[in-house]
Amino acid sequence: MARIPNKADGDASSIWKMNEQYVAEYGGEWPGTSVTSARHPQGNKGTGVWKLNQQRNARYSTKWPPRIPHYGQGYASRTDHITSNTTNPATATPIGNWNVGSPPANYYQALSMRCTSHDWELNYWSNGNSANYAGLIYYEFRLWEGQYVNDTSKIVTPYSQNQAMWIPNNGTPAGQTMTYLSSWEIAEARLTQNTWYTMGMAYTQAHNQSYHGQPTLWMSGSSYGNALTSVTFDCTATNAAGTTTETATFEWANVAGRTATSAPWNTHWVTSTTNGGFVTSAVKVFS
């Protein structure tokens, strides 16, 4: 009769040669079999690169090696008063005391930015805190591909916001508030290397409404640094498998114009490469 498979007594636990199968006695057993499955990803029991034979012999429920991050993160600042690196400078490093009061409704700030070294994401944008009155700012944020404001055909949709922001009163000098953008790991939010994008923030309520704050703006040549139009710095990310470091270069430029005039994108207010808002941007660059 045929040998009985999967006997657990261990007397046929290795691979049999052809002649051993031929001369097998009546009632003997086939060699025992084992069940394997693919290693589970993202564990910490298989760190390092595995050789082919290690993958082939992997036992059930063991883990694939975790991968190091496929990106680095950092903060790009366009003034030499703030060092661009992996440290959030929002409240610790002031941007100045140039306070022009609350902006009117339908005024906007805009600035173009690009990464010349990597594909990237914009994760946070910055606005000046108050050196006078804390309060709310009602705004609309947009990101457009290219250097034109309010180009509805070039909106990068995951970055769109329409909400209120509370800005604290830091006194003089004021710091920044970093506002989160829902762009993390969204395919449509990935921005292309060496392509200009324009950040725009428009005020959607009149400044004389109740509880409105008065943002502080940065000005080049003040006691808080001179303008930079390009920075190069290391962006890093760490997990159980290790650390990824990417050396990234970012550039800023004035906007080239406005495609259409419609509320709240009616009047350009203050911001350029030498003053205004968007002093620091939190970024992620891809390996």
N, C-alpha and C positions, 0 to 999 in steps of 0.2 A: 504494500500500500504506500501511498505518498507520505512523505514525512510530514509531521504535524507542525505547522508554523507557530512561532511566538511562544514556545515553551520557555518558562522563566527559570529553568534549573541551571542554565549557564553552560551546558555541555555542547552547545552549538552556537557559541557567541561570536565567532569570527567568520570571515568569508571562507567558504568551502571551495576547494579545487574541484575540477571536473571529475577526477577519478574517485574523490571522496564521496561525491554525490552518487556516482555509479555503483560503488560498493556499499552504500549505506544499508544498514540492516533494516529488516522489516520492523516497522513501529518506531523507528528513530525520528528525530525532529529536524525540521529545517532550521538553519541559523536564525537566531532571534533578530528582529528588526527594530530600528529606532525611528522615532518620529521627530522631525526637526521643523523649525519654522524660521522665517526671516528674523533677524535681530530687530529688536524694538528700537526706534530712534530716540535720540536725546537723553539717553541715560548717562551715567558716569562710570560704568564698569568696563568700558571698552575704549578708554581714551587713547588717542594716537591713531595713526593710520594702520589699518589692518591689512595683512597680506592675504592673497587669494585663498591659501589653504586655511587660514584662520576663519575666514568667512564660511568656507565649505564645511568646516567641522564645528561651527557654532552650535551650541546646545539650545534647546528650546528655552525661550524666555530671556535669553541674554540680550544685551543692548548694543545698538550701534554706537559708535563714538559720537559724542556731541560735537557739533560744528561750531567753530568760532564765529562771531558775528560777521555778517556780510556787509557791514557798514561801520562808519565812525561818526561820532556826534561832536558838536562844538558850538561856539558862539562867535559869530563874525561881527566885529564892531568897526565902524567907519570913522573913528577918531583915534588918534594916537594916545589919547588920555586913557583908553581902555585897551588892554592886551587881549587880542583874539586868541582864545584857547578853549579848554573844556570846562571852565568855571563860569557859572552864571553871574554876571556883574550887576544884575538888575538893581538891587537896593544898596549894595556895598560900595559901588563906584558912582559918584554923582555925574550928571551930564551938564549941570549948569543952573543958572538962575535967570535966564532970559525968559520972562513971563509976559506974554502979550495978551493975556486974558482969555476968556472963553470965545471960541470961534463961532461965527454965525452959522445958521443952518445952510446946507447946500454948498459949503466950502469944503475943499478936499486937500489932502496931502498925498503926494505921489513921488515915487523914486524907482528907477530901474536897477536891477541887480542880476548878476549871472555868476555861475561857477565855471571857470575855464578848465578845470581839471577832472571833474567827475559829473555823472548824473547825480541828482540830489533831491532832497525835500526841504521845504520851509516848514518848520515845526512850531515856531513862536515868532511873533513880531512884537516890536516894542513901541511904547508910547511914554512920553515924559510924565512923571508924577507932578503933583502940584507943589509950588513953593508958597501958595497963598490960600486957596480954598479947595478942600477935598470935595469930592462929589462924583456924580455920574456923567459919563459922556455917552450919548447915543450915536451910534455910528454904523456904517456899512463898510465892510472890507471886501476887496476884490483883488484877484491876481490875474493879470492878462499876459499872454505870450506876446513878446514884442515890447516896444517902447512907447506905445500909445495908450492913453487913459480912455476908459469907457468904450473899448472896442468889443462889442457884444459877441462878435464872431470868434474872439480869442480868449474868452474867459476860461480859466482852469477851475472847473466847477468845485472840486473838493475843498478849495480854499475859501469859498464864499461864506461870509458871516453878516448877520444883520441883528444887532443886539445892543446891550448896554454894558459899559465897563465902569467899575468903580476905581477912581484914582485917589490914592491917599495923599495927605499933605505931609511931605517930608521936611518942610521948612526949606531954608536956603543953605546949601544947594540941594536940588532935588535929584532923585534917582529915576529909575524906569519901572514900568509895569510890563511884564512879558505876558502876552496873550496867546493862548494855545490855539492852534489850527488843527482841525480834524483831518489830518493828511497821512497819519502814520500807516505805512505799508499798504496804502491804497494805490492800485496800479495807475489810476488816472492822475494821481498827484505826483508821480515821478517826473521831475523836471530834467530837461536835456542839457547835457554838457555844452558849454560855449554858446548858449542861446539866451538872449535877454528876456527877462520877465519884469513886469511893472507891478509893484505893490501900490495899492491905493486905499486910503481910509477917508471916507466922507462923513461929515457931521449931519445927522438927520433931524436934529431939533435945534431950535433957536437957543442961544446961550443964556437968555434971560428966563428960561424955564426953571422951576424949582429944583433944587438939589444938583444943579450943574456944577461940575468941577472946572478948574482952570489949569490946563496942562502947561508944563514947562517945556520949552523948546531948546534944543542945543544950537550953538553958534560957533563955527570955526574961528579960531584965533582968540577966543576967550580964555579964561583960566582953566578950561576943561578940554583942551586939546585942539589940534589942527586936523583938518579934513584929510582922510585917506580915500583914494579911489580904488585901491587894491590892497588886499592882505593875503598872506600865505601862512598857514598854521596847521598844527596837527589836530585831527579829529579822532577820537578813540571810542571803543565800546568793548566791554568785558563780559564774559560769561564763564561757566565752569570749564570750558575747553581752552580758554585763553583770551588774549586781547588782540583786537584789530586796530591798527593805526593807519590812517590815511592822511597824507599831506595835501591839503586842499587850498585852492586859490579862488578868492571871490573878488568881484569888481562891482562898482556902483557907477551910475551915470544919470544925468538929468533926463527926464522924459522928453520924447521928441514932439509931443503934442497930444491932442485930444481928438478922438474920432467923432464923437457925438456929444452934444450938450443936452443933458437931461438930468433932472434931480435924482440924486443929490450931487451929481458931478457937474456943477455949474461954474465954480470959480476956484482956480488953483491958489492955494494958500501956503506961503512960506517955504515949504520943503524943497531943498535942492541938495546938491552934493556938498554944500558948505554950511547948511543949517537945517533946522526943522526936526522932524521925527524920524522913525526907523533907524535909530542910532545902532541898535544891536539886533541881530537876527539869530535865532537858534536854528541850526541846520543839521541835516544828516546827509552824508555823502556815501555813495555805494561803491563797494570794492569792484 
